[in-house]
């Protein structure tokens, strides 16, 4: 018993208990099912249990917090699409897709007109206007 006490210095009683339980239940990988563990095998398992206990006791990072900006997320996407399509003149604003499809089929829109869903704005690119 003195040997166990000497080699288990610095290891918590909880780690020793967990290591003993794991050996008893046969949960230690590579353990002999017919013989008791050697002192070295037991100490190795107890140290691994101690590392696990220490890791669980470490402070965790706080949960991430959301800091809302001046614009809602949909408004940020909307502004991004506005910037991407800033070179296009606006033909109509707040246009549903079915109106865009109807105007396209009736050939009432310039070639290259796009419908941007996040903005609901119709307009040809200035490059295509210059080409026409």
Backbone torsions as a table, in degrees:
resi	resn	phi	psi	omega
1	UNK	NA	-32.9	179.1
2	UNK	-62.9	-32.7	178.5
3	UNK	-65.1	-44.9	178.2
4	UNK	-60.4	-44.9	-179.5
5	UNK	-61.8	-39.3	-178.4
6	UNK	-67.4	-43.6	-175.9
7	UNK	-82.3	-17.2	-179.8
8	UNK	-97.5	15.0	176.3
9	UNK	-59.6	134.8	177.4
10	UNK	86.5	-4.5	178.5
11	UNK	-102.7	133.5	-174.9
12	UNK	-68.7	153.6	176.1
13	UNK	-58.9	-32.2	179.2
14	UNK	-64.2	-42.0	179.3
15	UNK	-65.0	-40.4	178.5
16	UNK	-63.9	-43.8	179.6
17	UNK	-63.4	-44.5	179.6
18	UNK	-63.9	-40.1	178.6
19	UNK	-62.8	-43.9	178.7
20	UNK	-61.9	-41.9	179.5
21	UNK	-64.8	-40.6	-180.0
22	UNK	-65.2	-40.2	176.3
23	UNK	-65.9	-41.3	-179.4
24	UNK	-63.3	-39.5	-179.0
25	UNK	-81.4	-11.3	-178.8
26	UNK	79.4	25.3	-177.0
27	UNK	-89.3	-5.4	-177.9
28	UNK	-85.8	125.0	-178.4
29	UNK	-67.2	136.8	177.4
30	UNK	80.6	4.8	-179.0
31	UNK	-77.2	151.0	176.0
32	UNK	-77.9	132.4	179.8
33	UNK	-85.0	-9.4	-176.8
34	UNK	-108.0	-18.7	-178.0
35	UNK	-125.0	152.0	175.5
36	UNK	-67.6	153.3	-179.3
37	UNK	-68.8	149.8	174.7
38	UNK	-72.8	168.5	178.7
39	UNK	-60.1	-42.6	-179.3
40	UNK	-62.8	-42.2	178.6
41	UNK	-64.2	-42.6	-178.9
42	UNK	-65.5	-43.4	-179.8
43	UNK	-64.4	-40.5	178.3
44	UNK	-59.4	-46.7	179.2
45	UNK	-65.5	-40.1	179.0
46	UNK	-63.4	-39.3	177.4
47	UNK	-65.2	-40.2	177.7
48	UNK	-64.0	-41.1	176.3
49	UNK	-62.2	-40.0	179.8
50	UNK	-64.7	-41.5	176.8
51	UNK	-60.2	-43.3	179.6
52	UNK	-63.3	-43.9	179.0
53	UNK	-62.7	-42.6	178.6
54	UNK	-63.7	-39.7	178.6
55	UNK	-64.1	-41.3	179.3
56	UNK	-65.6	-28.8	-177.4
57	UNK	-82.6	-14.4	-178.9
58	UNK	-65.9	147.8	177.9
59	UNK	-67.0	143.5	-179.5
60	UNK	-97.0	160.0	174.4
61	UNK	-68.2	144.0	177.3
62	UNK	-68.1	156.1	178.1
63	UNK	-62.6	141.5	179.4
64	UNK	-62.4	142.5	179.6
65	UNK	-110.8	144.7	178.0
66	UNK	-93.8	125.9	176.7
67	UNK	-112.1	101.9	-177.1
68	UNK	-65.7	141.7	178.0
69	UNK	-89.8	-170.5	-179.1
70	UNK	-69.7	-21.2	179.9
71	UNK	-115.8	148.5	174.1
72	UNK	-72.1	157.3	-179.0
73	UNK	-54.9	-38.5	179.7
74	UNK	-68.1	-30.7	178.3
75	UNK	-71.6	-34.8	176.8
76	UNK	-62.6	-46.6	178.0
77	UNK	-62.2	-39.3	-179.8
78	UNK	-62.3	-45.3	179.6
79	UNK	-65.4	-36.6	177.6
80	UNK	-62.0	-45.2	178.6
81	UNK	-65.3	-36.7	176.5
82	UNK	-60.3	-43.8	-179.7
83	UNK	-65.5	-41.0	179.8
84	UNK	-64.4	-30.8	-176.3
85	UNK	-111.5	24.8	-177.0
86	UNK	-65.0	-23.7	-179.0
87	UNK	-79.5	-4.5	-177.7
88	UNK	-97.4	128.6	174.5
89	UNK	-71.3	149.9	-178.4
90	UNK	-90.2	123.0	176.6
91	UNK	-86.8	-48.5	176.6
92	UNK	-144.5	151.6	177.7
93	UNK	-114.0	156.9	179.0
94	UNK	54.8	50.2	-176.9
95	UNK	-98.8	125.2	175.2
96	UNK	-73.6	160.8	-176.5
97	UNK	-60.9	-38.5	-178.1
98	UNK	-64.2	-33.0	175.8
99	UNK	-67.4	-41.8	177.4
100	UNK	-60.3	-45.0	180.0
101	UNK	-63.1	-43.0	179.8
102	UNK	-63.4	-43.5	179.4
103	UNK	-66.7	-35.9	178.9
104	UNK	-66.4	-44.7	-179.7
105	UNK	-64.6	-34.4	180.0
106	UNK	-81.3	0.9	-179.8
107	UNK	56.0	40.0	178.2
108	UNK	-98.4	3.9	180.0
109	UNK	-115.4	145.6	176.7
110	UNK	-62.4	154.0	178.0
111	UNK	-62.0	136.2	178.8
112	UNK	89.7	4.2	177.8
113	UNK	-66.7	139.1	177.5
114	UNK	-120.5	158.3	174.0
115	UNK	-114.4	118.7	-178.6
116	UNK	-100.7	113.3	-173.0
117	UNK	-63.1	-35.9	-176.2
118	UNK	-73.9	-15.9	-178.9
119	UNK	-114.9	-28.3	-176.5
120	UNK	67.8	35.2	-177.7
121	UNK	-116.3	137.5	176.7
122	UNK	-105.6	140.6	175.9
123	UNK	178.7	143.3	175.5
124	UNK	-80.9	159.5	176.0
125	UNK	-76.0	150.6	179.9
126	UNK	-66.4	-30.0	177.8
127	UNK	-61.4	-43.0	-178.1
128	UNK	-73.4	-29.9	176.5
129	UNK	-66.1	-41.8	179.9
130	UNK	-65.8	-34.6	-179.6
131	UNK	-71.1	-27.8	-175.4
132	UNK	-79.3	NA	NA
